[in-house]
Amino acid sequence: MESLNRIEISRSALIHNFQVCRQWAGDSAVLPLVKADGYGHGMIDCARIFAEQGAAAFGVAEAIEGVRLREAGITQPILVLVGVVPQTVADMVKARLTPVVTDASILPELSRAARASGIELGVHLKLDAGMGRQGTLPADFVGLVQAVLATPHLRLDGVMAHFPLSDDRRSDNSATVLRIFQETTAVLAGLNCGKCCLHLANSGGLFYVAGARLDMVRPGIALYGYYPDGAAGAAAAPEPRLRPVMRYVTRIIQVRRVPAGSGLGYCHLFTTARPSTIAVLPVGYANGYLRNLTGKACALVGGRRAPVVGRISMNLTLVDVTDLPEPQVGDEVVLLGRQGREEIDADEIAGWMGTINYEALCLFGQLNARMMVD
Ligand SMILES: *Cc1c(COP(=O)(O)O)cnc(C)c1O
């Protein structure tokens, strides 16, 4: 049996977006970010599709996500971006995950685990080239590289950094971060550390920062059909454009006709000014349809926009369909995505929520049942 609320994930849109990123990447390898359950789109299903399409490696936040990808049969390298701590090292090595190392303190632990498993463990280093969040500072970089090279059972496979402002096309910060990354990693040539994969670009770096592709790119949001700078990015994007992957669909559970002057829902936040027809939806903040969408959101009913009225509650939301052809109980209502000729995208919803498309997708996708469609 299925919930009345469902998230649809479009396989063809995922493939299209991967190929768009693939084209932008040129000769560089593509590492899809599938953290946060694939930005709410389903980590395992997305990773399988990207693997078929030629992904070189994958990025997750915690080791546990990487272990799940291995259990699902993903064989590509999996970079663990956060949570490389003594407590996770054994499981990480057992699953042949690739730790992203931010300082030398973890190296002895990694070396012990690699020896115990009888492998040479490849690691990537995270350089703080300007993000100011995680990683080793440029001044300490050579020391960290030398520490890796001097540690038995470890191999240096890559060096990465992250852009703080690549979604801002007018900022010159990204050019500075790229320059610091290249100047700092230039020392690798003299250190005899073999083939080392350099990677820096997230979606913003891939689309907006000249020269940032390096050996590998790490798109996340672009694979799920959105631009890192939201609606502005979508409006300015060249062809072929990204295609949103997620739809959020619910159903009408009651159609009510109420007189003028009726207070609707908690606090009677909305009072009808005219005799009204109100459709009741079995969705609310427990499904990620946040309470702060109250008074702002629209939903698509019969291919037309209808305003959400009254307080969004835990499991119920009301839409005013007075001006629409009267819908029936059981009719589908689209909260995110296309219905007929109308569309509500994650940038519009993020605007109503006061957040960014990333957060709306993570919320909806992780709090509802998902199904893959073509
Ligand atoms: C999440 C993440 C990305 C992807 O960023 P998008 O803006 O979604 O493309 C790339 N690199 C790192 C280190 C990340 O954490």
The ligand as a MOL file (V3000), in Angstrom:
LIG
                    3D

  0  0  0     0  0            999 V3000
M  V30 BEGIN CTAB
M  V30 COUNTS 15 15 0 0 0
M  V30 BEGIN ATOM
M  V30 1 C 28.1750 19.0670 -1.8560 0
M  V30 2 C 29.5140 19.2480 -2.4330 0
M  V30 3 C 29.6900 19.4520 -3.8160 0
M  V30 4 C 28.5380 19.6550 -4.7750 0
M  V30 5 O 28.0650 20.9720 -4.6830 0
M  V30 6 P 26.8810 21.4960 -5.6320 0
M  V30 7 O 26.7980 22.9350 -5.3460 0
M  V30 8 O 25.6610 20.7570 -5.2140 0
M  V30 9 O 27.2820 21.1670 -7.0180 0
M  V30 10 C 30.9740 19.4620 -4.3070 0
M  V30 11 N 32.0390 19.3220 -3.4800 0
M  V30 12 C 31.9060 19.1790 -2.1550 0
M  V30 13 C 33.1070 19.0530 -1.2980 0
M  V30 14 C 30.6540 19.1260 -1.5880 0
M  V30 15 O 30.5200 18.9780 -0.2590 0
M  V30 END ATOM
M  V30 BEGIN BOND
M  V30 1 1 1 2
M  V30 2 1 2 3
M  V30 3 2 2 14
M  V30 4 1 3 4
M  V30 5 2 3 10
M  V30 6 1 4 5
M  V30 7 1 5 6
M  V30 8 2 6 7
M  V30 9 1 6 8
M  V30 10 1 6 9
M  V30 11 1 10 11
M  V30 12 2 11 12
M  V30 13 1 12 13
M  V30 14 1 12 14
M  V30 15 1 14 15
M  V30 END BOND
M  V30 END CTAB
M  END
